[in-house]
Amino acid sequence: MVHYQFESIHPFADGNGRTGRILMILYLVLKKLLQLPILYLSEYINEHKAGYYKVLNNIRTKNDRDGLVYYMLVAIEQQSIITTDKLEKITKLIHSTLQKVESVKLKIPYGFVMMLFDRPYNNIKSLERE
């Protein structure tokens, strides 16, 4: 309902939807329902935009809050599955990269490889600092 309330006041000329979704994720983190803000609900909402607008409109026209709650629960469930899959793939990639580095006897420190995964956007200066 926090998301709907934010969307209703529509405080910005642009970006209200994105900001509202970020606030929703941060609220879940604040309430300790999510450990890290890694759930990307915008992906689900953008793929199911007609349903999203319908549930928001139904709150205004029919006072149907349950529709939004159900929609968001489905979004959270679906995105949790997708996020879990992505995290598993990243974990496998980290392990496989470390094995490849070790198998070819490269003298690349473990910390350097992990830094590439921690911060995938690097440049020479940032790598030199580390």
Secondary structure as a PSIPRED ss2 file (coil, helix, strand):
# PSIPRED VFORMAT (PSIPRED V4.0)

   1 M C   1.000  0.000  0.000
   2 V H   0.000  1.000  0.000
   3 H H   0.000  1.000  0.000
   4 Y H   0.000  1.000  0.000
   5 Q H   0.000  1.000  0.000
   6 F H   0.000  1.000  0.000
   7 E H   0.000  1.000  0.000
   8 S H   0.000  1.000  0.000
   9 I H   0.000  1.000  0.000
  10 H C   1.000  0.000  0.000
  11 P C   1.000  0.000  0.000
  12 F C   1.000  0.000  0.000
  13 A C   1.000  0.000  0.000
  14 D C   1.000  0.000  0.000
  15 G C   1.000  0.000  0.000
  16 N H   0.000  1.000  0.000
  17 G H   0.000  1.000  0.000
  18 R H   0.000  1.000  0.000
  19 T H   0.000  1.000  0.000
  20 G H   0.000  1.000  0.000
  21 R H   0.000  1.000  0.000
  22 I H   0.000  1.000  0.000
  23 L H   0.000  1.000  0.000
  24 M H   0.000  1.000  0.000
  25 I H   0.000  1.000  0.000
  26 L H   0.000  1.000  0.000
  27 Y H   0.000  1.000  0.000
  28 L H   0.000  1.000  0.000
  29 V H   0.000  1.000  0.000
  30 L H   0.000  1.000  0.000
  31 K C   1.000  0.000  0.000
  32 K C   1.000  0.000  0.000
  33 L C   1.000  0.000  0.000
  34 L C   1.000  0.000  0.000
  35 Q C   1.000  0.000  0.000
  36 L C   1.000  0.000  0.000
  37 P C   1.000  0.000  0.000
  38 I C   1.000  0.000  0.000
  39 L C   1.000  0.000  0.000
  40 Y C   1.000  0.000  0.000
  41 L H   0.000  1.000  0.000
  42 S H   0.000  1.000  0.000
  43 E H   0.000  1.000  0.000
  44 Y H   0.000  1.000  0.000
  45 I H   0.000  1.000  0.000
  46 N H   0.000  1.000  0.000
  47 E H   0.000  1.000  0.000
  48 H C   1.000  0.000  0.000
  49 K H   0.000  1.000  0.000
  50 A H   0.000  1.000  0.000
  51 G H   0.000  1.000  0.000
  52 Y H   0.000  1.000  0.000
  53 Y H   0.000  1.000  0.000
  54 K H   0.000  1.000  0.000
  55 V H   0.000  1.000  0.000
  56 L H   0.000  1.000  0.000
  57 N H   0.000  1.000  0.000
  58 N H   0.000  1.000  0.000
  59 I H   0.000  1.000  0.000
  60 R H   0.000  1.000  0.000
  61 T H   0.000  1.000  0.000
  62 K H   0.000  1.000  0.000
  63 N C   1.000  0.000  0.000
  64 D C   1.000  0.000  0.000
  65 R H   0.000  1.000  0.000
  66 D H   0.000  1.000  0.000
  67 G H   0.000  1.000  0.000
  68 L H   0.000  1.000  0.000
  69 V H   0.000  1.000  0.000
  70 Y H   0.000  1.000  0.000
  71 Y H   0.000  1.000  0.000
  72 M H   0.000  1.000  0.000
  73 L H   0.000  1.000  0.000
  74 V H   0.000  1.000  0.000
  75 A H   0.000  1.000  0.000
  76 I H   0.000  1.000  0.000
  77 E H   0.000  1.000  0.000
  78 Q H   0.000  1.000  0.000
  79 Q H   0.000  1.000  0.000
  80 S H   0.000  1.000  0.000
  81 I H   0.000  1.000  0.000
  82 I H   0.000  1.000  0.000
  83 T H   0.000  1.000  0.000
  84 T H   0.000  1.000  0.000
  85 D H   0.000  1.000  0.000
  86 K H   0.000  1.000  0.000
  87 L H   0.000  1.000  0.000
  88 E H   0.000  1.000  0.000
  89 K H   0.000  1.000  0.000
  90 I H   0.000  1.000  0.000
  91 T H   0.000  1.000  0.000
  92 K H   0.000  1.000  0.000
  93 L H   0.000  1.000  0.000
  94 I H   0.000  1.000  0.000
  95 H H   0.000  1.000  0.000
  96 S H   0.000  1.000  0.000
  97 T H   0.000  1.000  0.000
  98 L H   0.000  1.000  0.000
  99 Q H   0.000  1.000  0.000
 100 K H   0.000  1.000  0.000
 101 V H   0.000  1.000  0.000
 102 E H   0.000  1.000  0.000
 103 S H   0.000  1.000  0.000
 104 V C   1.000  0.000  0.000
 105 K C   1.000  0.000  0.000
 106 L C   1.000  0.000  0.000
 107 K C   1.000  0.000  0.000
 108 I C   1.000  0.000  0.000
 109 P C   1.000  0.000  0.000
 110 Y H   0.000  1.000  0.000
 111 G H   0.000  1.000  0.000
 112 F H   0.000  1.000  0.000
 113 V H   0.000  1.000  0.000
 114 M H   0.000  1.000  0.000
 115 M H   0.000  1.000  0.000
 116 L H   0.000  1.000  0.000
 117 F H   0.000  1.000  0.000
 118 D H   0.000  1.000  0.000
 119 R C   1.000  0.000  0.000
 120 P C   1.000  0.000  0.000
 121 Y C   1.000  0.000  0.000
 122 N C   1.000  0.000  0.000
 123 N C   1.000  0.000  0.000
 124 I H   0.000  1.000  0.000
 125 K H   0.000  1.000  0.000
 126 S H   0.000  1.000  0.000
 127 L H   0.000  1.000  0.000
 128 E H   0.000  1.000  0.000
 129 R H   0.000  1.000  0.000
 130 E C   1.000  0.000  0.000
